[in-house]
């Protein structure tokens, strides 16, 4: 991790595991939700979905080196479910296109698909799992690294300009 190696002053992370050597400057709640095409059967009732219910549908996943991917892997292990994605990518844009084109489902925080939800090409519902419901976006730095004034100014700018860092995700249900 670039932060732990002191290659960067701070980072914006999602679903980052707790690390004693990191200092959290700010955090917001952004659950990892089910993202599906507008008319998909899993989202028609606007009800939370059990993790095991998604196994029978075409699925795209982000690479497990990212926070979203790591979180899905942890829930797979806890639920003793093995997901077999049709697509694995490192691109949020590719995941959104996969879903909005009707090819299948994925997991994302709802704020990342707000425009698609407004356009009614994607629908978002929670997953019935505490780990997914408790996912957070954070700004972190290494505890032993003092932030410079420019780094503090940039962090403040990000907090005021990025809704992901400014506010918690609204409740879906």
N, C-alpha and C positions, 0 to 999 in steps of 0.2 A: 504494500500500500504506500503510495507516494507520501502520505502524511507521516506515517510511522518512520519512513526513511528520510524525513526532513527535506524532501525535494520540493514541497509546496508549503505555503504558510497555513492554509486551511482548505477544507473541501466540503462540498455539498454532497451528502450521502443519503441513500434510501435503504431502509431495512438493514442498517449496519448493526452487526452484533456488538454487544457491550464490550468495550475494551478499556481496561484500567488506565492505560497510558494516553487516552484521548480525553480532551475537554470538550464538552458540548456547549456551544455558545447560544444556540437556539434550536428549537425543534417544534415541529407541527405534526399533527396526526393525519395520516393519509393511508387508510386501509388499502390492502391489496384486494381488489374486487374482481369479480367475473365480468369480462367484457365480451359481449356477444352481438351478432347482427340484430337489428331492430326487431325482427319477427321470429327470433330463435325461441324454441320451446322452453328453454331453461329460464328465460327472462320474461315470459308472457304474463306471469302473475305478479311481477315486481316483488317477489319474496326472496329472502336469503336462500342460498343453495348449499347443500352439503357437498363437501369436497369430492366424495366418492361418486356423486351424481354426474360429474363431468367426464368420467372415463369413457363413456360410449359415444363421444362426439369428437369430430376433427379438432385438433388443438395445435396452437403455435405457442412456443415458449421462448423467452429470452434466455440467453446463455447463462449457465449457473455461476459464472464468475461475477455477475451483477447481483445487487441486493435483491431484486425481484426474483431472480432465478434461484438464489440461495434460499430464500424464504419458501418458495414452492418445493424445493428439494426437502427441506426440513419437514414441511407438512406431509409430503409423500411418505417420509419415513415414519412420522408419528401416526398417520392414518393407515399405514401398511398398504399403500396404493402405489402402483407403478404406472406412471403416465408415459404414454408413447406418442410424443408429438409428431404431427405431420411435417412440422417446420420448426427448426431451432435457428435463432438469429441473434445478433447483437444489436439490432436496430428496433427502436420503439416505433419508428415510421413503418417499417415492414410489418410489425405486429398489427398496427392500426389498419393498414391496407388489407391484410389477411382477413381481419374481422369485417371491415366495412364492405369488402367485396363479397361477403357471404360464404367464405371458405371454411370458417370455423370460429372457435372461441379462444380467449387468452385471459391473462390476468394483468391488471394494471391499476394504479390509483386513478380514480375517476377524473381528477383534475387534468390528467394527461390526455383525456379524450373529451373534454368539455365541448369543443367545437363540433365534434361528431355526434355527441348526444343532442346538442341543439339542432343539428341538421337531421336528426332522426335516422341516422345510418347505423348508429351503435347504441346499445342499451347497456346499463351497468347495474349490477345487483351485488350485494355483499355475499361473501362466503361464510358459512357457519363454522368458523374456526378462530379461536382466540389469537393465534399467532398472526393470521392475516388481518384480523380486525385491529390489532395493536401496532401495525407498521407505522413507522415515522420517517419523516424527512428531517435531517439534521445538518447543522453546520458545525464541523468539528476541527480541532487543531490538536497538535501534540502538546501534552501538558508541560513539557520542558521547554517549549518554544514560545517565546514572548512575541506577540503579534506587533508588527510595525504599524505606524500611523496609517500609511497607505492601505495596508491589509485590513485594518479596522474600518477605514472609510469605505473600502470596497464591500466588506461584509455588511455594513449598514445600508449601503446602496442596494445590495441584493435583497435584503430583508424588506425594504420599502417598495422595491420594484417587482419582485417575483411573488405572485400570489401563493405559490407553493410553500414559500417560507413565511409569508405574512399571516396566513390563516389556516386553520384546520379545515379538512374536508367536511362539507355538510353531510349530515346523516341522510342516507338513501331511503331508509324505511322509517 
